[in-house]
Amino acid sequence: MRSKERSAAALADYTRPEPLPFADFYIARARVLAAHGRDRPDKTALGAELDGLRRDGDRLGLLVALPAIDSMKFVKGADEAP
């Protein structure tokens, strides 16, 4: 298991008794970014996941986390129409 995925799993285990919205966001973000790193082929689905994460991050006020999402979307071409 890779570093991002291990960290996400550890945070998920730690917060399982009392889930926290910001922790859930960072868990999902780490998992999606790790999937991007593996070059998942379905760019449309990945783009939708990134859009959802971006909305959640904006809603939660986690603006510092958004540039990584935006750059992965741009770098991997997930913002392009199929």
KAQUI-V703447 format. One record per helix or strand of 3 or more residues. SS is the DSSP state (H for helix, E for strand). FROM is the first residue (numbers start at 0). LEN is the number of residues. If there is no record, write none. Layout:
ss=SS from=FROM len=LEN
ss=SS from=FROM len=LEN
This chain:
ss=H from=2 len=16
ss=H from=20 len=17
ss=H from=42 len=18
ss=H from=62 len=13
